[in-house]
Structures are given as structure tokens and as C-alpha cells.
Amino acid sequence: MKRRTILSLAGVAPAAWSAAQQPTPKPKNWRTSPLGYTDTPVLPGQPWKVHDIARPRPSVVTPGPRPGDPPSDAVVLFSGKDLSQWVQNGTGPNKGKQVPAKWKVENGFVECVGGTGDLISKEKFGDAQYHIEWSAPTEIDGDSQWRGNSGILIMSRYEMQVLDSWDNPTYADGQAGAIYGQWPPLVNPIRKPGEWNTYDLFWEAPKFEGSRMVKPAYVTLMFNGVLVHHHKEVIGQMAHRTIRPYEPHAAEEPLSIQDHDTKPRFRNIWVRKLKPYDSK
């Protein structure tokens, strides 16, 4: 077919050939619009005009093929295969060192191995979007804070509680979805033990100038698709039975997952580093 087409064009007159190469005309109902403007008012508090033609356009990100899959700009910390993106703090002769992670990986998830220590991501994050899936153990061997206890430690300091809160009374600011020791979740959308829960967490890191905090952290948390914190101010660092204020730290720090000597499971962990508006 292609050869016949080429041969048939060999005898076409130059004018006809030129016409054949012209772009396809737009249909009569085709509508166009300016790509931007230069003569509009300046937006309050911004350097840009309304519909500014010079304003940087957002970069393109390809979403994951299914809900919950990592988008193209995500840092994948655990895909179900190994713990190559994680370390743990050593003990005994390895105290003060970071050692390979020892939690158990099988069937696409990682399970906490009590007594080995927290998982610590190799990569560091500041303002970020976190996606983490977790499930509580089906074997119930305790109550209150001994039911599948763990924690998502943002910047290794600020805890979003992980706990089996299915038919398990405990203090409100310590149940699943709580900003631990500070704010309970607005509601409790927990799934049954053994079923998978999802945290989609949006983090604004605290800001420091020297030894002074100039902006606290804020967190928004979707728990199984249900909003449980909306731009909530974080009071300070993780603490049990006390209040631990902020202490200056770097703009980016690792994500940690707490070893609380129970056996929750985790899967599909990814993070997006968030840039300010109009970043190139």
C-alpha cells in the first residue's frame, strides 16, 4: 500500500503536491483564545497580573494508572519488593551507625519486627505529600495502645498515629489518625484488622531562623478517603504524656516509621516533594 502511494504521487503536479502538505483546515466552529494578557491588573500580594502571559506554566506530572499508584514525580520508598530505600539505627556494637533495615518483607508488604528499631528513609523531605497504606494485625494480643501500634514520623519528629482503633477504646489523641498527643482525628474511619488503610497526608514543614521558629508545621490528612485533619497546626514534636516543643532542625529530614513492638504491615509508600507556586 505504501509503495503504491509513493508511485501515485510521483506524477502529481507541484501545485497539487504543495496543497497536499498544507495543515488540515480548522472546522468552521473552531474557537481560539489568547494564551495570556499583558494589560490586566496585578494580583494582590503577587508579582503576576491576572491571566499573565509570562507566568510559568505548571510542569506536567503523569498520574498513576490506578488510584493510589505513585505519579511520575513521586519518590517511591517501598514498592513491595525490598527495603533498599530504608535504614535503621544500629544497636550494641553498631550504636551510632545506620545499618540495613531488618523488618520483614513478603507478599508485597513490610511487617514491623519488634525490637529492631524504626525504619528511616534514606531520602529527606520538607514540604511533601505522603501516601502510605497500612494494616493492623489480625491476631489481637492486647488493648488500647498495644493494638497494632506504630506511627508515621514526619521529619522523624512529628507523629501521625497508626493503631488498631477498630472497637478499641483508647485516649482520643492516641487513636489512629491522631496527631499523637495533640489532636484527635475529626472522625474514626478505621477498617477492620487485616484490611488495608490509606493515609494521604499533606505536610507543610516548620520554618526556623536560627534558633527561632518563625512558622509552625501544618498537616492535612485524608484517612481512607475521609478528611480527619484540615490544615491543622502541629503543636510540637512527638511526646508521650508531656508536651515537647519545637527544636530547630534542617529544612528536609527523613521519614520514619515507628517500631512499637507490635506487627502492623505497610505497603505502597511514596512521597512527592512539594514546590512553591510558579516554580519552574
C-alpha positions in Angstrom: 0.0 0.0 0.0 2.8 2.4 0.9 4.7 1.7 -2.3 1.6 2.3 -4.5 1.0 5.7 -2.7 4.6 6.8 -3.4 4.3 5.9 -7.1 1.0 7.6 -7.4 2.4 10.9 -6.0 5.3 10.8 -8.5 3.2 12.2 -11.2 1.4 14.9 -9.1 2.0 18.5 -10.2 4.0 20.8 -7.9 0.9 22.9 -7.0 -1.1 19.9 -6.1 1.8 18.5 -4.0 2.1 21.8 -2.1 -1.6 21.8 -1.4 -1.4 18.3 0.0 1.2 19.4 2.5 -0.9 22.2 4.0 -2.3 21.7 7.6 -5.8 20.5 7.8 -8.2 23.5 8.0 -9.9 24.0 11.3 -13.6 23.3 11.3 -15.9 26.3 11.0 -16.9 26.1 14.6 -13.3 26.0 15.9 -12.7 28.6 18.6 -9.4 30.2 19.7 -8.4 32.2 22.8 -5.4 34.3 23.7 -2.6 32.5 25.5 -2.4 35.3 28.1 -2.5 39.0 28.6 -0.2 41.9 29.5 -2.7 44.6 30.1 -4.6 43.2 33.1 -4.5 44.2 36.8 -1.7 42.9 39.2 -3.0 40.3 41.6 -2.9 41.4 45.2 0.2 40.0 47.0 1.6 38.5 43.8 4.1 39.7 41.2 1.7 38.5 38.4 -1.1 40.1 36.5 -4.5 38.4 36.0 -4.0 35.8 33.3 -0.4 36.9 32.9 1.1 35.5 29.7 4.6 35.5 31.3 3.5 33.4 34.4 5.3 30.0 34.5 3.0 27.1 33.5 2.9 24.1 35.8 5.1 21.2 35.0 3.4 18.1 33.6 3.0 15.1 36.0 1.6 11.8 34.8 -0.8 10.4 37.4 -0.5 6.7 38.5 -2.5 4.3 36.3 -4.8 3.4 39.3 -5.9 5.4 42.3 -3.1 5.2 44.9 -0.4 4.4 42.4 2.6 6.8 42.5 2.6 9.7 40.0 5.6 10.3 37.8 7.3 12.8 40.1 7.0 10.6 43.3 9.9 9.2 45.3 8.9 5.5 45.8 10.1 4.4 49.2 8.5 1.0 49.2 7.0 -0.8 46.2 6.6 -4.2 47.8 10.0 -5.6 46.8 12.7 -4.6 49.3 13.9 -2.1 51.8 16.7 -0.6 49.7 15.4 2.9 50.4 15.5 2.5 54.2 18.0 2.1 57.1 17.7 1.6 60.8 19.8 2.9 63.7 22.2 0.3 65.0 22.3 -1.1 68.5 25.1 -2.7 70.6 28.4 -2.5 68.7 26.6 -0.7 65.8 25.2 2.1 68.1 25.6 5.5 66.5 25.6 3.9 63.0 23.0 3.3 60.4 22.5 -0.3 59.4 20.4 -2.1 56.7 16.7 -2.4 57.6 15.6 -5.6 59.3 11.8 -5.5 59.0 10.2 -8.5 57.2 9.3 -8.1 53.5 6.9 -10.6 52.0 3.9 -10.8 49.7 4.3 -7.1 48.7 4.2 -5.7 52.2 6.7 -5.0 55.0 6.0 -6.0 58.6 7.5 -4.5 61.7 10.0 -6.7 63.6 9.8 -5.5 67.2 13.0 -4.5 68.9 14.9 -3.8 65.7 14.1 -0.1 65.7 12.3 2.5 63.5 12.6 2.4 59.7 14.3 5.6 58.5 14.2 6.7 54.8 17.5 7.4 53.1 16.0 10.4 51.3 14.9 13.5 53.2 11.8 15.6 52.7 10.4 19.1 53.7 7.0 20.2 52.4 5.6 17.0 50.9 2.7 14.8 50.0 2.8 11.3 51.5 0.9 8.2 50.5 1.1 5.2 53.0 -1.0 2.1 53.2 -1.1 0.0 56.4 -3.0 -2.7 58.2 -3.3 -3.8 61.8 -2.5 -7.4 62.8 -5.4 -9.8 62.8 -4.1 -11.5 66.0 -5.2 -9.4 68.9 -2.9 -9.8 71.9 -3.5 -6.5 73.8 -5.8 -3.5 74.1 -5.6 0.3 73.9 -2.1 1.3 72.8 -1.0 -2.3 72.4 -3.2 -3.0 69.4 -1.0 -2.6 66.2 0.7 0.5 67.5 3.1 2.3 65.2 3.5 5.8 63.9 4.3 7.8 60.7 7.0 10.1 61.9 7.2 13.0 59.5 10.7 14.5 59.5 11.4 11.8 62.2 9.8 14.1 64.8 6.1 14.7 64.2 3.8 11.7 64.6 0.6 10.7 62.8 -0.6 7.7 64.9 -1.0 4.2 63.5 -3.2 2.0 65.7 -5.9 -0.6 65.5 -8.8 1.6 66.5 -11.4 -0.9 65.5 -13.6 -1.4 68.5 -10.6 -0.5 70.7 -11.2 2.4 73.2 -8.1 4.4 74.0 -7.3 8.1 74.6 -8.6 10.3 71.8 -5.3 11.9 70.8 -3.7 8.5 70.6 -6.0 6.6 68.2 -5.4 6.0 64.5 -5.2 9.2 62.5 -4.4 11.4 65.5 -1.6 13.9 65.6 -0.2 12.0 68.5 -0.7 13.6 71.9 -2.1 16.8 70.3 -5.2 16.4 68.2 -7.6 13.5 67.7 -8.9 12.8 64.2 -12.2 14.5 63.4 -13.8 11.0 62.9 -12.6 7.4 63.1 -12.8 5.8 59.6 -10.7 2.7 60.5 -11.1 -0.6 58.7 -11.1 -4.0 60.4 -7.8 -5.6 61.5 -6.1 -7.2 58.5 -7.8 -4.8 56.0 -5.7 -2.1 54.4 -6.0 1.6 55.5 -4.7 4.5 53.5 -3.1 7.8 54.7 -2.8 10.6 52.1 -1.0 13.3 54.1 -0.1 16.8 53.1 2.7 18.4 55.1 3.9 21.9 55.5 7.2 21.8 57.3 8.0 24.2 60.1 10.4 27.1 59.3 13.2 28.3 61.5 15.5 31.3 61.6 18.5 30.3 63.6 17.1 29.0 67.0 13.8 30.7 66.5 10.7 29.1 64.9 9.0 31.5 62.5 6.3 29.2 61.2 4.9 26.0 62.8 4.1 22.9 60.8 0.6 22.2 59.4 -0.9 18.9 58.3 -3.9 17.8 56.3 -4.7 14.1 56.5 -7.1 12.0 54.4 -7.7 8.7 56.2 -9.3 6.1 53.9 -10.6 9.0 51.8 -12.1 10.8 54.8 -10.7 14.2 55.9 -9.6 13.9 59.5 -7.3 16.9 59.8 -7.6 20.1 57.7 -4.5 22.4 57.7 -4.1 21.7 61.4 -1.3 23.4 63.3 1.1 20.9 64.9 1.9 21.9 68.4 5.4 20.4 68.6 7.3 17.2 68.4 6.1 13.7 69.3 5.9 13.0 73.0 4.2 10.7 75.4 2.4 12.2 78.5 4.0 15.6 78.0 4.4 18.5 75.6 7.7 18.6 73.6 8.2 21.9 71.9 9.8 22.5 68.6 13.6 22.4 68.3 15.4 23.8 65.2 16.3 21.3 62.5 17.1 21.1 58.8 14.6 22.1 56.1 14.5 18.4 55.0 14.6 15.3 57.2 13.9 11.6 56.8 10.6 9.9 57.1 10.5 7.3 59.9 8.1 4.5 60.7 7.9 3.6 64.3 8.8 0.3 65.9 6.4 0.0 68.9 7.0 -3.8 69.3 3.8 -4.7 67.5 3.3 -6.1 64.0 1.5 -3.7 61.7 2.1 -4.0 58.0 2.9 -1.3 55.4 2.8 -1.1 51.6 2.8 1.3 48.7 4.8 4.1 50.3 5.6 7.1 48.2 6.3 10.8 48.6 6.1 13.9 46.4 8.3 16.8 47.3 6.1 20.0 47.0 7.4 23.1 45.3 6.0 26.6 45.7 3.6 28.1 43.2 5.2 29.3 40.0 8.3 27.1 40.4 9.9 26.0 37.2 
